[in-house]
Amino acid sequence: MRARFIVDTNVGKLARWLRMLGYDTLFINDIDDEELIAIGLKEKRVLLTKDTQIMLRRVVTSGRLKALLIVDDNPKAQLRQVVRATKLDQERKFTLCLECNEPLVPKRKDEVQELVPSYVFKTQSNYYQCPTCHRIYWRGTHWQRMHQEVETLMGTEE
């Protein structure tokens, strides 16, 4: 089964990075520890947190809730830690909305003409849309930079 995550508010930026890799990652702003733990248990998600007190709870120490204590403040270093600790692969990169965590839906070029800048429409042919927030994605220079960043991060071994 593919890893699914829930991230604590203290590592919120990590959620976007995990979503870039195609991992179902919940991030709920202003959530208390009890609700965070309840969702993690109910949905069988791995909890990612910097909160050492959560890590001491019986639900975590007993193994009922899988949790990983994130040690670094830098989101890129956090991603490297999660990738190594959980042995994540990159098979589904860029398949989820970075904002909503929803699977992206391929769109025909003619379907997005009014939704993207004219230059993008002229230069790109593959588009994807989030069914929830309706954000449009394409593989332009921003995607290329993110892709290179992920490749660099994933290839970095200590």
SEFI-723080 format. One record per residue (C-alpha): residue number from 0; x, y, z. Coordinates in Angstrom, 1 decimal, m for minus. Example, Ala and Ser with C-alpha at 12.3 -4.5 7.8 and 13.67 -1.06 7.14 Angstrom:
<rec><k>0</k><c1>12.3</c1><c2>m4.5</c2><c3>7.8</c3></rec>
<rec><k>1</k><c1>13.7</c1><c2>m1.1</c2><c3>7.1</c3></rec>
***
This chain:
<rec><k>0</k><c1>0.0</c1><c2>0.0</c2><c3>0.0</c3></rec>
<rec><k>1</k><c1>1.3</c1><c2>3.5</c2><c3>m0.9</c3></rec>
<rec><k>2</k><c1>2.2</c1><c2>5.7</c2><c3>2.0</c3></rec>
<rec><k>3</k><c1>m0.3</c1><c2>8.4</c2><c3>2.9</c3></rec>
<rec><k>4</k><c1>0.6</c1><c2>11.3</c2><c3>5.2</c3></rec>
<rec><k>5</k><c1>m0.9</c1><c2>13.9</c2><c3>7.5</c3></rec>
<rec><k>6</k><c1>1.4</c1><c2>16.8</c2><c3>8.4</c3></rec>
<rec><k>7</k><c1>1.3</c1><c2>18.9</c2><c3>11.5</c3></rec>
<rec><k>8</k><c1>1.0</c1><c2>22.6</c2><c3>11.2</c3></rec>
<rec><k>9</k><c1>4.7</c1><c2>22.9</c2><c3>12.2</c3></rec>
<rec><k>10</k><c1>5.8</c1><c2>21.2</c2><c3>9.0</c3></rec>
<rec><k>11</k><c1>3.1</c1><c2>22.6</c2><c3>6.6</c3></rec>
<rec><k>12</k><c1>5.5</c1><c2>23.3</c2><c3>3.7</c3></rec>
<rec><k>13</k><c1>6.5</c1><c2>19.7</c2><c3>3.6</c3></rec>
<rec><k>14</k><c1>3.0</c1><c2>18.8</c2><c3>2.4</c3></rec>
<rec><k>15</k><c1>3.5</c1><c2>20.6</c2><c3>m0.9</c3></rec>
<rec><k>16</k><c1>6.8</c1><c2>18.7</c2><c3>m1.5</c3></rec>
<rec><k>17</k><c1>5.2</c1><c2>15.4</c2><c3>m0.8</c3></rec>
<rec><k>18</k><c1>2.3</c1><c2>16.2</c2><c3>m3.1</c3></rec>
<rec><k>19</k><c1>4.9</c1><c2>17.1</c2><c3>m5.8</c3></rec>
<rec><k>20</k><c1>6.1</c1><c2>13.5</c2><c3>m5.5</c3></rec>
<rec><k>21</k><c1>2.5</c1><c2>12.3</c2><c3>m5.8</c3></rec>
<rec><k>22</k><c1>1.9</c1><c2>11.3</c2><c3>m2.2</c3></rec>
<rec><k>23</k><c1>m1.6</c1><c2>11.9</c2><c3>m0.6</c3></rec>
<rec><k>24</k><c1>m0.7</c1><c2>14.4</c2><c3>2.1</c3></rec>
<rec><k>25</k><c1>m3.3</c1><c2>16.1</c2><c3>4.3</c3></rec>
<rec><k>26</k><c1>m2.5</c1><c2>19.5</c2><c3>5.8</c3></rec>
<rec><k>27</k><c1>m5.2</c1><c2>21.1</c2><c3>7.9</c3></rec>
<rec><k>28</k><c1>m4.4</c1><c2>24.5</c2><c3>9.3</c3></rec>
<rec><k>29</k><c1>m5.4</c1><c2>25.2</c2><c3>12.9</c3></rec>
<rec><k>30</k><c1>m6.0</c1><c2>21.6</c2><c3>13.9</c3></rec>
<rec><k>31</k><c1>m5.4</c1><c2>20.4</c2><c3>17.4</c3></rec>
<rec><k>32</k><c1>m3.3</c1><c2>17.4</c2><c3>18.3</c3></rec>
<rec><k>33</k><c1>m6.4</c1><c2>15.2</c2><c3>19.2</c3></rec>
<rec><k>34</k><c1>m8.0</c1><c2>15.8</c2><c3>15.8</c3></rec>
<rec><k>35</k><c1>m4.7</c1><c2>15.3</c2><c3>14.0</c3></rec>
<rec><k>36</k><c1>m4.2</c1><c2>12.0</c2><c3>15.7</c3></rec>
<rec><k>37</k><c1>m7.8</c1><c2>10.9</c2><c3>15.2</c3></rec>
<rec><k>38</k><c1>m7.6</c1><c2>11.5</c2><c3>11.4</c3></rec>
<rec><k>39</k><c1>m4.2</c1><c2>9.8</c2><c3>11.2</c3></rec>
<rec><k>40</k><c1>m5.6</c1><c2>6.7</c2><c3>12.9</c3></rec>
<rec><k>41</k><c1>m8.9</c1><c2>6.6</c2><c3>11.0</c3></rec>
<rec><k>42</k><c1>m7.3</c1><c2>7.1</c2><c3>7.6</c3></rec>
<rec><k>43</k><c1>m4.1</c1><c2>5.0</c2><c3>8.4</c3></rec>
<rec><k>44</k><c1>m1.8</c1><c2>8.0</c2><c3>7.6</c3></rec>
<rec><k>45</k><c1>1.7</c1><c2>8.5</c2><c3>8.8</c3></rec>
<rec><k>46</k><c1>1.9</c1><c2>11.6</c2><c3>11.0</c3></rec>
<rec><k>47</k><c1>4.8</c1><c2>14.0</c2><c3>10.3</c3></rec>
<rec><k>48</k><c1>5.5</c1><c2>16.4</c2><c3>13.1</c3></rec>
<rec><k>49</k><c1>8.2</c1><c2>18.4</c2><c3>14.9</c3></rec>
<rec><k>50</k><c1>6.2</c1><c2>18.1</c2><c3>18.2</c3></rec>
<rec><k>51</k><c1>8.1</c1><c2>15.9</c2><c3>20.6</c3></rec>
<rec><k>52</k><c1>5.1</c1><c2>15.6</c2><c3>22.9</c3></rec>
<rec><k>53</k><c1>3.0</c1><c2>13.9</c2><c3>20.2</c3></rec>
<rec><k>54</k><c1>5.8</c1><c2>11.4</c2><c3>19.8</c3></rec>
<rec><k>55</k><c1>5.5</c1><c2>10.5</c2><c3>23.5</c3></rec>
<rec><k>56</k><c1>1.8</c1><c2>9.6</c2><c3>23.3</c3></rec>
<rec><k>57</k><c1>0.9</c1><c2>6.0</c2><c3>23.8</c3></rec>
<rec><k>58</k><c1>m0.9</c1><c2>5.9</c2><c3>20.5</c3></rec>
<rec><k>59</k><c1>2.5</c1><c2>6.6</c2><c3>18.8</c3></rec>
<rec><k>60</k><c1>4.8</c1><c2>4.7</c2><c3>21.1</c3></rec>
<rec><k>61</k><c1>2.6</c1><c2>1.6</c2><c3>20.9</c3></rec>
<rec><k>62</k><c1>2.8</c1><c2>1.7</c2><c3>17.1</c3></rec>
<rec><k>63</k><c1>m1.0</c1><c2>2.2</c2><c3>16.6</c3></rec>
<rec><k>64</k><c1>m0.2</c1><c2>5.5</c2><c3>14.8</c3></rec>
<rec><k>65</k><c1>2.9</c1><c2>5.6</c2><c3>12.7</c3></rec>
<rec><k>66</k><c1>4.6</c1><c2>8.9</c2><c3>13.2</c3></rec>
<rec><k>67</k><c1>7.9</c1><c2>10.5</c2><c3>12.2</c3></rec>
<rec><k>68</k><c1>9.6</c1><c2>13.2</c2><c3>14.2</c3></rec>
<rec><k>69</k><c1>10.9</c1><c2>15.8</c2><c3>11.7</c3></rec>
<rec><k>70</k><c1>14.2</c1><c2>17.1</c2><c3>12.9</c3></rec>
<rec><k>71</k><c1>15.0</c1><c2>19.9</c2><c3>10.4</c3></rec>
<rec><k>72</k><c1>13.4</c1><c2>23.3</c2><c3>9.9</c3></rec>
<rec><k>73</k><c1>14.2</c1><c2>23.4</c2><c3>6.2</c3></rec>
<rec><k>74</k><c1>11.4</c1><c2>21.8</c2><c3>4.1</c3></rec>
<rec><k>75</k><c1>13.8</c1><c2>20.4</c2><c3>1.6</c3></rec>
<rec><k>76</k><c1>15.8</c1><c2>18.7</c2><c3>4.3</c3></rec>
<rec><k>77</k><c1>12.5</c1><c2>17.5</c2><c3>5.8</c3></rec>
<rec><k>78</k><c1>11.5</c1><c2>15.9</c2><c3>2.5</c3></rec>
<rec><k>79</k><c1>14.9</c1><c2>14.1</c2><c3>2.3</c3></rec>
<rec><k>80</k><c1>14.3</c1><c2>12.8</c2><c3>5.8</c3></rec>
<rec><k>81</k><c1>10.8</c1><c2>11.5</c2><c3>5.0</c3></rec>
<rec><k>82</k><c1>12.0</c1><c2>10.0</c2><c3>1.7</c3></rec>
<rec><k>83</k><c1>14.8</c1><c2>8.1</c2><c3>3.4</c3></rec>
<rec><k>84</k><c1>12.8</c1><c2>7.1</c2><c3>6.5</c3></rec>
<rec><k>85</k><c1>9.8</c1><c2>5.8</c2><c3>4.5</c3></rec>
<rec><k>86</k><c1>11.6</c1><c2>4.7</c2><c3>1.3</c3></rec>
<rec><k>87</k><c1>9.4</c1><c2>6.8</c2><c3>m1.0</c3></rec>
<rec><k>88</k><c1>9.6</c1><c2>6.3</c2><c3>m4.7</c3></rec>
<rec><k>89</k><c1>9.0</c1><c2>8.9</c2><c3>m7.4</c3></rec>
<rec><k>90</k><c1>6.7</c1><c2>7.0</c2><c3>m9.7</c3></rec>
<rec><k>91</k><c1>3.8</c1><c2>9.4</c2><c3>m9.5</c3></rec>
<rec><k>92</k><c1>5.5</c1><c2>12.8</c2><c3>m9.5</c3></rec>
<rec><k>93</k><c1>3.3</c1><c2>15.8</c2><c3>m10.3</c3></rec>
<rec><k>94</k><c1>0.0</c1><c2>13.9</c2><c3>m10.3</c3></rec>
<rec><k>95</k><c1>m1.7</c1><c2>15.8</c2><c3>m7.4</c3></rec>
<rec><k>96</k><c1>m2.8</c1><c2>19.4</c2><c3>m6.9</c3></rec>
<rec><k>97</k><c1>m0.2</c1><c2>21.1</c2><c3>m4.7</c3></rec>
<rec><k>98</k><c1>m2.9</c1><c2>23.1</c2><c3>m3.0</c3></rec>
<rec><k>99</k><c1>m5.8</c1><c2>20.6</c2><c3>m2.7</c3></rec>
<rec><k>100</k><c1>m4.2</c1><c2>17.2</c2><c3>m2.7</c3></rec>
<rec><k>101</k><c1>m6.6</c1><c2>16.0</c2><c3>m5.4</c3></rec>
<rec><k>102</k><c1>m5.5</c1><c2>13.9</c2><c3>m8.3</c3></rec>
<rec><k>103</k><c1>m5.1</c1><c2>16.0</c2><c3>m11.4</c3></rec>
<rec><k>104</k><c1>m7.2</c1><c2>15.4</c2><c3>m14.5</c3></rec>
<rec><k>105</k><c1>m5.8</c1><c2>15.6</c2><c3>m18.0</c3></rec>
<rec><k>106</k><c1>m7.4</c1><c2>18.4</c2><c3>m20.1</c3></rec>
<rec><k>107</k><c1>m7.4</c1><c2>18.9</c2><c3>m23.8</c3></rec>
<rec><k>108</k><c1>m5.8</c1><c2>22.1</c2><c3>m25.1</c3></rec>
<rec><k>109</k><c1>m9.0</c1><c2>23.5</c2><c3>m26.3</c3></rec>
<rec><k>110</k><c1>m10.6</c1><c2>23.1</c2><c3>m22.9</c3></rec>
<rec><k>111</k><c1>m8.1</c1><c2>25.4</c2><c3>m21.2</c3></rec>
<rec><k>112</k><c1>m7.7</c1><c2>28.2</c2><c3>m23.9</c3></rec>
<rec><k>113</k><c1>m9.6</c1><c2>30.7</c2><c3>m21.8</c3></rec>
<rec><k>114</k><c1>m8.0</c1><c2>29.6</c2><c3>m18.5</c3></rec>
<rec><k>115</k><c1>m4.3</c1><c2>30.0</c2><c3>m19.3</c3></rec>
<rec><k>116</k><c1>m2.2</c1><c2>32.9</c2><c3>m20.6</c3></rec>
<rec><k>117</k><c1>m2.0</c1><c2>33.2</c2><c3>m24.4</c3></rec>
<rec><k>118</k><c1>1.7</c1><c2>32.5</c2><c3>m24.4</c3></rec>
<rec><k>119</k><c1>1.2</c1><c2>29.4</c2><c3>m22.4</c3></rec>
<rec><k>120</k><c1>m1.5</c1><c2>28.3</c2><c3>m24.8</c3></rec>
<rec><k>121</k><c1>0.7</c1><c2>28.8</c2><c3>m27.8</c3></rec>
<rec><k>122</k><c1>3.7</c1><c2>27.0</c2><c3>m26.3</c3></rec>
<rec><k>123</k><c1>2.2</c1><c2>24.1</c2><c3>m24.3</c3></rec>
<rec><k>124</k><c1>0.1</c1><c2>21.2</c2><c3>m25.3</c3></rec>
<rec><k>125</k><c1>m0.3</c1><c2>19.1</c2><c3>m22.2</c3></rec>
<rec><k>126</k><c1>m2.5</c1><c2>20.4</c2><c3>m19.4</c3></rec>
<rec><k>127</k><c1>m3.9</c1><c2>19.1</c2><c3>m16.1</c3></rec>
<rec><k>128</k><c1>m6.6</c1><c2>20.5</c2><c3>m13.8</c3></rec>
<rec><k>129</k><c1>m7.5</c1><c2>20.1</c2><c3>m10.2</c3></rec>
<rec><k>130</k><c1>m11.2</c1><c2>19.1</c2><c3>m10.0</c3></rec>
<rec><k>131</k><c1>m11.6</c1><c2>20.9</c2><c3>m6.7</c3></rec>
<rec><k>132</k><c1>m9.8</c1><c2>24.3</c2><c3>m6.9</c3></rec>
<rec><k>133</k><c1>m9.8</c1><c2>24.2</c2><c3>m10.8</c3></rec>
<rec><k>134</k><c1>m6.1</c1><c2>25.3</c2><c3>m10.9</c3></rec>
<rec><k>135</k><c1>m4.5</c1><c2>24.5</c2><c3>m14.2</c3></rec>
<rec><k>136</k><c1>m1.0</c1><c2>22.9</c2><c3>m14.4</c3></rec>
<rec><k>137</k><c1>1.3</c1><c2>22.6</c2><c3>m17.4</c3></rec>
<rec><k>138</k><c1>4.9</c1><c2>21.6</c2><c3>m17.9</c3></rec>
<rec><k>139</k><c1>6.4</c1><c2>25.0</c2><c3>m18.5</c3></rec>
<rec><k>140</k><c1>9.6</c1><c2>26.6</c2><c3>m17.0</c3></rec>
<rec><k>141</k><c1>8.1</c1><c2>26.5</c2><c3>m13.4</c3></rec>
<rec><k>142</k><c1>7.4</c1><c2>22.8</c2><c3>m13.7</c3></rec>
<rec><k>143</k><c1>10.9</c1><c2>22.2</c2><c3>m15.1</c3></rec>
<rec><k>144</k><c1>12.5</c1><c2>24.1</c2><c3>m12.1</c3></rec>
<rec><k>145</k><c1>10.4</c1><c2>22.1</c2><c3>m9.7</c3></rec>
<rec><k>146</k><c1>11.2</c1><c2>18.8</c2><c3>m11.5</c3></rec>
<rec><k>147</k><c1>14.9</c1><c2>19.6</c2><c3>m11.4</c3></rec>
<rec><k>148</k><c1>14.7</c1><c2>20.6</c2><c3>m7.7</c3></rec>
<rec><k>149</k><c1>13.0</c1><c2>17.3</c2><c3>m6.9</c3></rec>
<rec><k>150</k><c1>15.5</c1><c2>15.3</c2><c3>m8.9</c3></rec>
<rec><k>151</k><c1>18.4</c1><c2>17.1</c2><c3>m7.1</c3></rec>
<rec><k>152</k><c1>16.8</c1><c2>16.5</c2><c3>m3.7</c3></rec>
<rec><k>153</k><c1>16.0</c1><c2>12.8</c2><c3>m4.4</c3></rec>
<rec><k>154</k><c1>19.5</c1><c2>12.2</c2><c3>m5.7</c3></rec>
<rec><k>155</k><c1>21.2</c1><c2>13.7</c2><c3>m2.7</c3></rec>
<rec><k>156</k><c1>22.7</c1><c2>11.0</c2><c3>m0.4</c3></rec>
<rec><k>157</k><c1>24.6</c1><c2>11.7</c2><c3>2.7</c3></rec>
***
